């Protein structure tokens, strides 16, 4: 089984797949200096139609990428509410080409909103700390995209990827906002 190492999240490393914003420590343009500060437009998300917010509760499971998916016509965003998570991504391709050799795994600090471009391969997050029972991850997609714009592939056993666990990956990125 081929292995994939965990990478820290940086603007440059994640740029081929999407973009992200630290929602717990906002910076950048804001309105207001007093007790109310509004950090505007931190992460635009280009959806095919009306957004729908869902929760994906992920429990500890083996660090094996055995399923992947993509959406051809829309972006997707995820926000882990209560734990650092791992996500895999692969470059956008036609739905019948799965570029497993180019898949990457990123550590997503909790509170980081991640937007994934249309066509990028991905799937449900993994708990970085597998001693936790579960994490709640908000998913933002156009309503019913899971039913009308999803290609979900269960990988054959000989194509699955093992995530090489490294607890030394920084859980906060150092990129400027």
Residue pairs with C-beta under 8 A, 6 or more apart in sequence:
1 64
1 160
1 161
1 162
2 100
2 101
2 161
2 162
3 161
3 162
3 163
3 164
4 65
4 88
4 103
4 104
4 105
4 161
4 162
4 163
4 164
5 105
5 164
5 166
6 86
6 105
6 106
6 107
6 163
6 164
6 165
6 166
6 169
7 13
7 104
7 105
7 106
7 107
7 169
8 106
8 107
8 169
8 170
8 173
9 20
9 106
9 107
9 108
9 109
9 112
9 173
10 173
10 174
10 175
11 19
11 173
11 175
12 175
13 104
13 106
14 20
14 89
14 106
14 114
16 91
17 89
17 91
17 104
17 116
17 117
17 120
17 122
18 75
18 89
18 114
18 115
18 116
18 117
18 120
19 43
19 114
19 115
20 43
20 108
20 112
20 113
20 114
20 115
21 42
21 43
21 112
21 113
21 177
22 109
22 111
22 112
22 173
22 177
23 42
23 79
23 111
23 112
23 113
24 110
24 111
24 112
25 111
26 37
26 39
26 42
26 177
27 39
27 177
28 39
28 42
28 177
29 39
29 40
29 41
30 37
30 38
30 39
30 40
31 37
31 38
31 40
32 38
42 113
43 77
43 113
43 115
44 115
45 51
45 75
45 77
45 115
45 140
46 74
46 75
47 74
47 75
47 140
47 141
47 142
48 73
48 74
48 142
48 145
48 149
49 142
49 143
50 142
50 143
51 140
51 141
51 142
51 143
52 140
52 141
52 142
52 143
52 144
52 145
53 138
53 139
53 140
54 138
54 139
54 140
54 141
54 146
55 136
55 137
55 138
55 139
56 78
56 124
56 125
56 136
56 137
56 138
56 139
57 134
57 135
57 136
57 137
58 85
58 124
58 125
58 126
58 127
58 134
58 135
58 137
59 127
59 133
59 134
60 127
60 130
60 131
60 132
60 133
60 134
61 126
61 127
61 130
63 86
63 126
63 130
63 162
63 163
63 165
64 160
64 161
64 162
64 163
65 88
65 103
65 105
65 123
65 155
65 160
65 161
65 162
65 163
66 154
66 155
66 160
67 123
67 124
67 152
67 153
67 154
67 155
68 88
68 90
68 98
68 103
68 121
68 122
68 123
68 152
68 153
68 155
69 121
69 122
69 123
69 150
69 151
69 152
69 153
70 92
70 93
70 95
70 118
70 119
70 120
70 121
70 122
70 150
70 151
71 118
71 119
71 141
71 145
71 149
71 150
71 151
72 95
72 118
72 119
72 149
72 151
73 118
73 149
74 118
74 141
74 142
74 145
74 149
75 115
75 116
75 117
75 118
76 115
76 116
76 122
76 139
76 140
76 141
76 145
77 113
77 114
77 115
77 116
77 139
77 140
77 141
78 87
78 108
78 113
78 114
78 116
78 125
78 137
78 138
78 139
78 140
79 111
79 112
79 113
79 114
79 137
79 138
79 140
80 108
80 110
80 111
80 112
80 125
80 135
80 136
80 137
81 110
81 111
81 135
81 136
81 137
81 138
82 110
82 135
82 136
83 110
83 127
83 128
83 129
83 132
83 135
84 107
84 108
84 109
84 110
84 128
84 129
84 171
85 107
85 108
85 110
85 125
85 126
85 127
85 128
85 135
85 137
86 105
86 106
86 107
86 108
86 125
86 126
86 127
86 128
86 163
87 105
87 106
87 108
87 114
87 122
87 123
87 125
87 126
88 103
88 104
88 105
88 106
88 121
88 122
88 123
88 161
88 163
89 103
89 104
89 106
89 116
89 120
89 121
89 122
90 98
90 99
90 100
90 102
90 103
90 104
90 120
90 121
90 122
91 99
91 102
91 120
91 121
92 117
92 118
92 119
92 120
92 121
93 99
93 119
93 121
95 151
98 121
98 153
98 155
99 121
100 155
100 159
100 161
103 121
103 161
105 163
107 128
107 169
107 170
107 171
108 114
108 125
109 171
109 172
109 173
110 135
116 122
123 152
124 137
125 135
125 137
126 163
127 134
127 135
128 171
142 149
155 161
